[in-house]
Amino acid sequence: MATILIIDDEPGVRDALTRILTGDGHRVLEAGNGAEARTLVADGEGTSVDLVLTDIFMPEMDGIEFVLWLVESFPDRPVVAMSGGGLLPMRSALDDARELGAVDILEKPFDPERVRRTVAAALDRG
């Protein structure tokens, strides 16, 4: 199975996604924001990441900044953008992430089956 990095500033969202993905046999790494995730991916353990699921609206380094960095640094690594809203319209931010290199998007709250389908499709593309 795959190693998947979940980036979200809400521990409950990370926990829910971790339960779904580990239940399907995936290995999950977690980060609370883009800066933490960038360090993880650039260092040893994160170099084995097969897929990234990132929230858009987070402190320190948001998801858009992270997507830009990931696409530039690891262009073969697929990323899925997630959001439940924020200061900007959710759909606009997710569309921006897709235009910048995210292979797909997930709107919160998400359905576990939608998460599974999105992850499977993103891994197939990667």
KEKOLMAR-300500 format. One record per atom (N, C-alpha, C): residue in three letters; x, y, z. Coordinates in steps of 0.02 Angstrom, whole numbers, padded with zeros to 5 digits, always signed. Last residue first. Layout:
N
ALAXYZ ...
***
This chain:
126
GLY-00010+00447-00502 GLY+00059+00460-00480 GLY+00105+00408-00501 ARG-00132+00399-00541 ARG-00101+00451-00582 ARG-00027+00460-00566 ASP-00159+00312-00436 ASP-00154+00285-00504 ASP-00120+00334-00551 LEU-00171+00402-00332 LEU-00114+00355-00332 LEU-00105+00324-00401 ALA-00290+00464-00369 ALA-00228+00504-00366 ALA-00167+00458-00367 ALA-00381+00358-00358 ALA-00371+00390-00423 ALA-00305+00429-00424 ALA-00371+00331-00219 ALA-00355+00279-00269 ALA-00341+00310-00337 VAL-00415+00455-00166 VAL-00348+00430-00152 VAL-00327+00377-00204 THR-00547+00457-00214 THR-00500+00510-00232 THR-00428+00488-00222 ARG-00602+00344-00152 ARG-00601+00349-00226 ARG-00549+00401-00248 ARG-00586+00379-00015 ARG-00555+00318-00043 ARG-00549+00321-00119 VAL-00665+00495-00007 VAL-00593+00497+00009 VAL-00558+00438-00023 ARG-00788+00440-00037 ARG-00760+00491-00083 ARG-00685+00497-00071 GLU-00805+00361+00076 GLU-00800+00329+00010 GLU-00771+00377-00042 PRO-00814+00459+00181 PRO-00758+00411+00177 PRO-00751+00377+00109 ASP-00850+00624+00134 ASP-00877+00557+00141 ASP-00819+00508+00135 PHE-00803+00775+00214 PHE-00800+00726+00161 PHE-00828+00659+00183 PRO-00859+00944+00239 PRO-00843+00877+00265 PRO-00845+00826+00210 LYS-00729+00976+00120 LYS-00749+00955+00187 LYS-00820+00980+00200 GLU-00689+00919-00042 GLU-00723+00969-00002 GLU-00742+00939+00065 LEU-00542+00887-00127 LEU-00592+00858-00082 LEU-00623+00916-00042 ILE-00468+00873-00290 ILE-00488+00912-00233 ILE-00540+00872-00192 ASP-00318+00829-00384 ASP-00390+00824-00369 ASP-00404+00867-00307 VAL-00189+00863-00408 VAL-00220+00817-00455 VAL-00295+00810-00444 ALA-00121+01026-00404 ALA-00156+00973-00368 ALA-00193+00929-00418 GLY-00069+01131-00482 GLY-00038+01066-00484 GLY-00071+01011-00444 LEU-00135+01250-00497 LEU-00065+01253-00479 LEU-00031+01185-00475 GLU-00266+01213-00520 GLU-00230+01247-00574 GLU-00155+01250-00560 ARG-00296+01164-00392 ARG-00295+01119-00449 ARG-00255+01149-00507 ALA-00293+01283-00317 ALA-00245+01229-00302 ALA-00240+01180-00360 ASP-00402+01349-00375 ASP-00334+01378-00381 ASP-00282+01324-00368 ASP-00505+01265-00333 ASP-00490+01271-00405 ASP-00421+01300-00416 LEU-00497+01293-00197 LEU-00484+01225-00221 LEU-00468+01225-00296 ALA-00533+01429-00196 ALA-00468+01408-00171 ALA-00450+01338-00196 SER-00664+01420-00250 SER-00613+01460-00283 SER-00543+01438-00261 ARG-00730+01344-00154 ARG-00723+01317-00221 ARG-00668+01355-00259 MET-00728+01431-00039 MET-00695+01366-00040 MET-00681+01342-00111 PRO-00692+01604-00043 PRO-00739+01550-00061 PRO-00701+01484-00070 LEU-00585+01650+00095 LEU-00601+01650+00024 LEU-00654+01597+00010 LEU-00579+01616+00229 LEU-00592+01685+00210 LEU-00612+01692+00137 GLY-00656+01457+00223 GLY-00610+01503+00255 GLY-00628+01573+00234 GLY-00679+01283+00183 GLY-00695+01354+00180 GLY-00643+01394+00217 GLY-00633+01161+00187 GLY-00701+01168+00210 GLY-00722+01241+00211 SER-00525+01073+00074 SER-00546+01133+00111 SER-00619+01128+00132 MET-00381+01000-00002 MET-00444+00993+00036 MET-00461+01060+00068 ALA-00293+00931-00141 ALA-00308+00989-00099 ALA-00376+00978-00066 VAL-00174+00809-00168 VAL-00246+00822-00169 VAL-00258+00879-00119 VAL-00033+00773-00267 VAL-00060+00807-00208 VAL-00134+00819-00220 PRO+00099+00663-00321 PRO+00031+00689-00326 PRO+00008+00720-00260 ARG+00259+00692-00372 ARG+00221+00675-00312 ARG+00151+00704-00317 ASP+00338+00737-00474 ASP+00305+00672-00484 ASP+00261+00651-00425 PRO+00399+00855-00431 PRO+00345+00858-00481 PRO+00308+00792-00493 PHE+00458+00915-00305 PHE+00443+00844-00318 PHE+00386+00839-00368 SER+00474+01055-00314 SER+00526+01013-00285 SER+00519+00939-00301 GLU+00358+01106-00377 GLU+00425+01127-00400 GLU+00479+01079-00377 VAL+00257+01044-00306 VAL+00259+01036-00379 VAL+00328+01055-00407 LEU+00287+01091-00176 LEU+00290+01020-00192 LEU+00297+01009-00267 TRP+00267+01231-00186 TRP+00332+01204-00167 TRP+00339+01131-00188 LEU+00130+01234-00221 LEU+00180+01265-00264 LEU+00249+01237-00250 VAL+00076+01171-00106 VAL+00067+01141-00173 VAL+00120+01169-00221 PHE+00110+01266-00008 PHE+00138+01199-00006 PHE+00133+01165-00074 GLU+00033+01376-00046 GLU+00106+01382-00044 GLU+00139+01313-00045 ILE-00092+01316-00027 ILE-00073+01340-00094 ILE+00003+01347-00098 GLY-00095+01288+00112 GLY-00094+01234+00063 GLY-00074+01255-00007 ASP+00018+01399+00204 ASP-00047+01371+00184 ASP-00039+01318+00130 MET+00115+01407+00339 MET+00121+01396+00267 MET+00057+01363+00245 GLU+00053+01475+00460 GLU+00124+01469+00443 GLU+00136+01461+00368 PRO-00111+01396+00461 PRO-00062+01446+00481 PRO+00008+01428+00456 MET-00219+01358+00320 MET-00181+01338+00379 MET-00133+01395+00398 PHE-00320+01309+00196 PHE-00315+01364+00245 PHE-00283+01340+00310 ILE-00307+01184+00129 ILE-00287+01247+00098 ILE-00274+01300+00150 ASP-00238+01023+00170 ASP-00288+01075+00180 ASP-00262+01138+00145 THR-00179+00890+00068 THR-00167+00952+00105 THR-00227+00997+00110 LEU-00112+00737+00048 LEU-00178+00768+00055 LEU-00167+00831+00097 VAL+00005+00661-00059 VAL-00007+00711-00007 VAL-00079+00735-00010 LEU+00085+00505-00089 LEU+00030+00551-00101 LEU+00024+00599-00043 ASP+00201+00439-00053 ASP+00173+00426-00119 ASP+00118+00475-00139 VAL+00351+00471+00032 VAL+00280+00487+00026 VAL+00256+00476-00046 SER+00483+00457+00057 SER+00448+00397+00034 SER+00373+00409+00025 THR+00527+00572+00111 THR+00544+00561+00040 THR+00510+00499+00012 GLY+00498+00577+00246 GLY+00449+00603+00198 GLY+00465+00590+00126 GLU+00613+00532+00310 GLU+00553+00491+00311 GLU+00503+00513+00258 GLY+00721+00638+00274 GLY+00720+00567+00262 GLY+00654+00532+00257 ASP+00653+00796+00216 ASP+00697+00754+00256 ASP+00684+00680+00241 ALA+00552+00849+00139 ALA+00621+00862+00118 ALA+00670+00818+00156 VAL+00439+00812+00213 VAL+00449+00786+00145 VAL+00522+00793+00123 LEU+00459+00884+00334 LEU+00451+00811+00334 LEU+00467+00781+00265 THR+00462+01017+00290 THR+00520+00988+00325 THR+00518+00912+00323 ARG+00333+01024+00238 ARG+00390+01035+00193 ARG+00453+01005+00225 ALA+00256+01006+00354 ALA+00254+00955+00301 ALA+00314+00962+00255 GLU+00281+01125+00421 GLU+00298+01061+00453 GLU+00302+01006+00400 ALA+00226+01212+00326 ALA+00297+01217+00344 ALA+00321+01153+00376 GLY+00089+01176+00320 GLY+00133+01166+00263 GLY+00207+01169+00279 ASN+00037+01090+00471 ASN+00037+01146+00424 ASN+00088+01133+00369 GLY+00041+00971+00540 GLY-00009+01020+00559 GLY-00012+01082+00516 ALA+00054+00808+00470 ALA+00084+00873+00484 ALA+00028+00922+00497 GLU+00080+00630+00467 GLU+00039+00688+00479 GLU+00081+00750+00491 LEU+00072+00479+00372 LEU+00112+00528+00408 LEU+00068+00590+00415 VAL+00017+00312+00356 VAL-00001+00383+00358 VAL+00050+00422+00400 ARG+00000+00176+00248 ARG+00041+00206+00302 ARG+00028+00281+00299 HIS-00151+00084+00212 HIS-00100+00135+00196 HIS-00061+00154+00259 GLY-00257+00000+00239 GLY-00190-00029+00234 GLY-00135+00021+00217 ASP-00379+00053+00264 ASP-00370+00025+00197 ASP-00299-00001+00186 GLY-00358+00104+00388 GLY-00405+00049+00382 GLY-00402+00015+00314 THR-00280+00211+00356 THR-00247+00153+00386 THR-00293+00092+00385 LEU-00384+00293+00302 LEU-00329+00269+00260 LEU-00291+00210+00290 ILE-00475+00315+00408 ILE-00498+00291+00343 ILE-00441+00258+00306 ARG-00389+00364+00509 ARG-00429+00304+00520 ARG-00452+00273+00454 THR-00340+00480+00446 THR-00294+00426+00464 THR-00332+00361+00475 LEU-00455+00558+00437 LEU-00423+00534+00376 LEU-00376+00476+00391 ALA-00476+00580+00576 ALA-00527+00547+00534 ALA-00497+00519+00471 ASP-00356+00646+00613 ASP-00374+00582+00643 ASP-00425+00544+00600 ARG-00364+00764+00536 ARG-00308+00717+00526 ARG-00326+00648+00553 VAL-00478+00817+00594 VAL-00479+00801+00523 VAL-00423+00750+00509 GLY-00433+00838+00725 GLY-00490+00794+00713 GLY-00495+00772+00640 PRO-00329+00934+00713 PRO-00313+00865+00731 PRO-00370+00816+00717 GLU-00312+01048+00589 GLU-00363+01022+00634 GLU-00348+00949+00650 ASP-00222+01079+00493 ASP-00211+01109+00559 ASP-00263+01086+00610 ASP-00154+00954+00390 ASP-00213+00991+00411 ASP-00200+01018+00481 ILE-00095+00839+00283 ILE-00077+00904+00310 ILE-00142+00942+00326 ILE-00041+00676+00269 ILE-00100+00718+00281 ILE-00077+00782+00313 LEU+00039+00571+00159 LEU+00049+00626+00206 LEU-00014+00668+00209 ILE+00049+00398+00138 ILE+00010+00459+00124 ILE+00023+00509+00179 THR+00112+00262+00057 THR+00125+00308+00113 THR+00093+00375+00095 ALA+00013+00120+00000 ALA+00048+00183-00008 ALA+00063+00218+00058 MET+00042-00059+00000 MET+00000+00000+00000 MET+00044+00062+00000 
***
